[in-house]
Structure formats: C-alpha cells, structure tokens
Amino acid sequence: MDLVKVLQQLHEELENLDAAIHSLERLQQTTRRRGRREDWLAEIRKPAHSARKRKIVFKPQEAG
C-alpha cells in the first residue's frame, strides 16, 4: 500500500467534496429572482461540449 498515493487521492476527494458543499450552499442562498440567472449558475447548468449530441442527417443518394 502506497501511503503517498492514498493521501493524494484523499486530498483530491476532499477538494471535490468542498466544491460540492460550496455549490450547494450557494444554491441554498439564492432566491428566485426575475430576470437573468447569475453567471455561475448558468455555467453549472451548461452541458459540457463533449456531452452535446449532434444530429446526423443521412441524405439518400439519388440513383442515376
């Protein structure tokens, strides 16, 4: 068992948990407002570029 590797993984998990907690606290503090969303909330809800699906349209080839 490599303790350095385990510690590194735990630190990464701690950073992820801190980020999740921070995001949830910010969501709790926001109230419904009229108008545009806050920038950070819009960024969270944007799908990642790789997650977007593209429609592929097949054009039938003309005979002849």
PyMOL commands that set and color helices and strands:
alter all, ss='L'
color gray80, all
select helices_A, chain A and resi 3-29+39-45+49-51
alter helices_A, ss='H'
color red, helices_A
deselect
rebuild
show_as cartoon
